[in-house]
Amino acid sequence: MKKLIILFVAYFYLTTAYCQTAREYIDMGLSKCDLGNLRGGIADFTKAIELNPNEQEHGYADSC
């Protein structure tokens, strides 16, 4: 179980470090919210809004 947790943390750290588009940040935010990481999800949604304030899909942040 401990290895699985470490794997998830490493996955989110590496994928978040290389996100470049608003769409990628939205996807990561949704994934984090699904796993219960609300602060991380909101941080990703915030970054997506900073990158593209006109994105139509920012409403997904309400699901977090």
C-alpha positions in Angstrom: 0.0 0.0 0.0 2.8 2.4 0.8 4.4 1.8 -2.6 1.0 2.6 -4.2 0.8 5.9 -2.4 4.4 6.8 -3.3 3.6 6.0 -6.9 0.5 8.3 -6.9 2.5 11.1 -5.3 5.3 10.7 -7.8 2.9 10.6 -10.7 1.1 13.8 -9.7 4.4 15.6 -9.0 5.9 14.7 -12.3 2.8 15.4 -14.4 2.0 18.7 -12.7 5.6 19.8 -13.1 5.3 19.5 -16.9 1.8 20.9 -17.4 1.8 23.6 -19.9 -1.8 24.2 -21.2 -5.0 25.2 -19.4 -6.6 22.0 -20.6 -3.8 19.9 -18.9 -4.3 21.8 -15.6 -8.0 21.3 -15.7 -7.5 17.5 -16.3 -5.0 17.3 -13.4 -7.3 19.4 -11.2 -10.2 17.0 -11.8 -8.0 14.0 -11.1 -6.8 15.5 -7.9 -10.3 16.3 -6.7 -11.4 12.7 -7.5 -8.7 11.4 -5.2 -9.7 13.9 -2.5 -6.8 16.3 -2.9 -9.1 19.4 -3.0 -6.3 22.0 -2.4 -4.2 20.6 -5.2 -7.2 20.5 -7.5 -8.1 24.1 -6.8 -4.5 25.1 -7.3 -4.6 23.5 -10.8 -7.9 25.1 -11.7 -6.5 28.5 -10.6 -3.4 28.0 -12.8 -5.7 27.0 -15.7 -7.6 30.2 -15.3 -4.4 32.2 -15.2 -3.2 30.6 -18.5 -6.5 31.0 -20.3 -9.2 33.1 -18.6 -11.6 32.7 -21.6 -11.7 28.8 -21.4 -15.3 27.6 -21.3 -14.5 24.6 -19.2 -13.5 26.4 -16.0 -16.9 25.5 -14.6 -15.6 22.0 -13.9 -13.8 23.6 -10.9 -17.2 23.7 -9.2 -17.2 19.9 -9.0 -14.2 19.9 -6.7 
